Amino acid sequence: MITSNDIWVIGDKQIKYDLALLSKAHSMAEVCAGKVFAVMLYETDPDYCIRAGADEVYLLQGLEKIADDAAIAHALASLLRENRPGTVLFQATVRGRAIAPAVAALLSTGLTADCIDLKMEESGLLLQKRPALGDSIIAEIVCDKLRPQMATVRPGVLEDPTFQEKRTGKVSIIPIEINALVTKTGFMPAQSSELLSEAKIIIAGGVGIGSREGFEYLREIALQIGGCVGASRAAVDAGYAPYTWQIGQTGIAVKPNLYIAVGISGAVHHLVGMNASDYIVAINRDAKAPILQYADYAIVGEWRHILEQWFLSYQERKVCI
Ligand SMILES: Cc1cc2nc3c(=O)[nH]c(=O)nc-3n(C[C@H](O)[C@H](O)[C@H](O)COP(=O)(O)OP(=O)(O)OC[C@H]3O[C@@H](n4cnc5c(N)ncnc54)[C@H](O)[C@@H]3O)c2cc1C
């Protein structure tokens, strides 16, 4: 594939990092006499991209509701086939990590994932630096035979963007039509492990919860009381909750003010992850469940019945207040 020394930066909804990558691309393009193209997958002000270093900005339209990374990869690959830049850079975000390898495969080229630095040679060869061998060395990787050379770059590793107020550039709106298998219908914020490890209130479910729907119920309660949801490993293994919610020896350790253990037996592997909580409330239908011995408040009974009573009166109290 005959290519130019142009550099394409695929902007992925993290404007701060996209602009830093554009500034980096600009300084590299000066070395190899190429142009910088910002290809934005989201609606954004193209002036920022130009001032950060883009010579041309492509605003791709029609992707707002598309949640199908493979379909986006196909659309990008056909744009790249038409325009043939020498270098294509993505953010190593969740989406960038999904789309970039698919694009590389479609173009039969290589990809260096998770770079921490990039350098351009005059010839247009990209030196891609990333940790390797269990982070014990920094490897410098080149893709000397295939084009485009592609890399994802870890967000936050590059210097802040430098803006040149007087820069000018061209802006093109490119409508993209995609027959996506997956479209976005709504948005539900995910609960990350970081949030869970810092939560002051945790309501954690075990296999006794019995279903994903049961965990949805716990989540509704957690939202109401300003807490997070946790899970035992057995509940995660049963597919009721994601691994990021797992608390215990092979999950995360938590230390909230209030830990409500629901349908959890209290195996030692679970206890090590939560027994530093200030107050533990345990709900279990088995009066002999070990967790009840560790609880400040032990409630024996069917979990749903107890929670419905408890949170109904909590809501009523809130209305009264
Ligand atoms: C190396 C290793 C690492 C591990 N790491 C972890 C870890 O990080 N975290 C972790 O949690 N586990 C871990 N485990 C697994 C752990 O040993 C237990 O198997 C697990 O914690 C049990 O989960 P559970 O309490 O949800 O399930 P169970 O032990 O099956 O308990 C379910 C409880 O729900 C109660 N119940 C059932 N129905 C109801 C109802 N309707 N209402 C009220 N109560 C009800 C039952 O009485 C029972 O007490 C690990 C195991 C190993 C070997």
PDBQT file of the ligand as one rigid body, heavy atoms in Angstrom, charges set to zero:
ROOT
HETATM    1  C1  LIG A 401      -8.981 -19.380  46.750  1.00  0.00    +0.000 C 
HETATM    2  C2  LIG A 401     -10.370 -18.890  46.963  1.00  0.00    +0.000 A 
HETATM    3  C3  LIG A 401     -10.614 -17.545  46.855  1.00  0.00    +0.000 A 
HETATM    4  C4  LIG A 401     -11.911 -17.067  47.068  1.00  0.00    +0.000 A 
HETATM    5  N1  LIG A 401     -12.151 -15.725  46.978  1.00  0.00    +0.000 NA
HETATM    6  C5  LIG A 401     -13.375 -15.252  47.297  1.00  0.00    +0.000 A 
HETATM    7  C6  LIG A 401     -13.648 -13.852  47.292  1.00  0.00    +0.000 A 
HETATM    8  O1  LIG A 401     -12.811 -13.015  46.951  1.00  0.00    +0.000 OA
HETATM    9  N2  LIG A 401     -14.885 -13.443  47.643  1.00  0.00    +0.000 N 
HETATM   10  C7  LIG A 401     -15.873 -14.309  47.996  1.00  0.00    +0.000 A 
HETATM   11  O2  LIG A 401     -16.993 -13.864  48.312  1.00  0.00    +0.000 OA
HETATM   12  N3  LIG A 401     -15.653 -15.638  47.970  1.00  0.00    +0.000 NA
HETATM   13  C8  LIG A 401     -14.442 -16.133  47.621  1.00  0.00    +0.000 A 
HETATM   14  N4  LIG A 401     -14.246 -17.469  47.577  1.00  0.00    +0.000 N 
HETATM   15  C9  LIG A 401     -15.409 -18.351  47.715  1.00  0.00    +0.000 C 
HETATM   16  C10 LIG A 401     -15.851 -18.541  49.158  1.00  0.00    +0.000 C 
HETATM   17  O3  LIG A 401     -15.105 -19.591  49.732  1.00  0.00    +0.000 OA
HETATM   18  C11 LIG A 401     -17.359 -18.898  49.195  1.00  0.00    +0.000 C 
HETATM   19  O4  LIG A 401     -17.605 -20.011  48.398  1.00  0.00    +0.000 OA
HETATM   20  C12 LIG A 401     -18.255 -17.756  48.761  1.00  0.00    +0.000 C 
HETATM   21  O5  LIG A 401     -17.915 -16.572  49.436  1.00  0.00    +0.000 OA
HETATM   22  C13 LIG A 401     -19.701 -18.110  49.061  1.00  0.00    +0.000 C 
HETATM   23  O6  LIG A 401     -20.531 -17.135  48.531  1.00  0.00    +0.000 OA
HETATM   24  P1  LIG A 401     -22.007 -16.943  49.117  1.00  0.00    +0.000 P 
HETATM   25  O7  LIG A 401     -21.914 -16.604  50.551  1.00  0.00    +0.000 OA
HETATM   26  O8  LIG A 401     -22.695 -15.990  48.208  1.00  0.00    +0.000 OA
HETATM   27  O9  LIG A 401     -22.659 -18.361  48.840  1.00  0.00    +0.000 OA
HETATM   28  P2  LIG A 401     -23.096 -19.497  49.843  1.00  0.00    +0.000 P 
HETATM   29  O10 LIG A 401     -21.976 -19.921  50.707  1.00  0.00    +0.000 OA
HETATM   30  O11 LIG A 401     -23.770 -20.538  49.035  1.00  0.00    +0.000 OA
HETATM   31  O12 LIG A 401     -24.141 -18.794  50.791  1.00  0.00    +0.000 OA
HETATM   32  C14 LIG A 401     -25.409 -18.332  50.382  1.00  0.00    +0.000 C 
HETATM   33  C15 LIG A 401     -26.126 -17.856  51.631  1.00  0.00    +0.000 C 
HETATM   34  O13 LIG A 401     -27.364 -17.276  51.228  1.00  0.00    +0.000 OA
HETATM   35  C16 LIG A 401     -28.330 -17.663  52.203  1.00  0.00    +0.000 C 
HETATM   36  N5  LIG A 401     -29.635 -17.565  51.512  1.00  0.00    +0.000 N 
HETATM   37  C17 LIG A 401     -30.075 -18.336  50.500  1.00  0.00    +0.000 A 
HETATM   38  N6  LIG A 401     -31.300 -17.932  50.102  1.00  0.00    +0.000 NA
HETATM   39  C18 LIG A 401     -31.630 -16.892  50.899  1.00  0.00    +0.000 A 
HETATM   40  C19 LIG A 401     -32.775 -16.065  50.991  1.00  0.00    +0.000 A 
HETATM   41  N7  LIG A 401     -33.817 -16.201  50.150  1.00  0.00    +0.000 N 
HETATM   42  N8  LIG A 401     -32.800 -15.083  51.913  1.00  0.00    +0.000 NA
HETATM   43  C20 LIG A 401     -31.747 -14.938  52.787  1.00  0.00    +0.000 A 
HETATM   44  N9  LIG A 401     -30.648 -15.710  52.758  1.00  0.00    +0.000 NA
HETATM   45  C21 LIG A 401     -30.583 -16.681  51.814  1.00  0.00    +0.000 A 
HETATM   46  C22 LIG A 401     -27.956 -19.049  52.629  1.00  0.00    +0.000 C 
HETATM   47  O14 LIG A 401     -28.471 -19.367  53.891  1.00  0.00    +0.000 OA
HETATM   48  C23 LIG A 401     -26.428 -18.965  52.597  1.00  0.00    +0.000 C 
HETATM   49  O15 LIG A 401     -25.925 -18.614  53.878  1.00  0.00    +0.000 OA
HETATM   50  C24 LIG A 401     -12.964 -17.973  47.367  1.00  0.00    +0.000 A 
HETATM   51  C25 LIG A 401     -12.698 -19.328  47.435  1.00  0.00    +0.000 A 
HETATM   52  C26 LIG A 401     -11.423 -19.787  47.248  1.00  0.00    +0.000 A 
HETATM   53  C27 LIG A 401     -11.156 -21.246  47.342  1.00  0.00    +0.000 C 
ENDROOT
TORSDOF 0
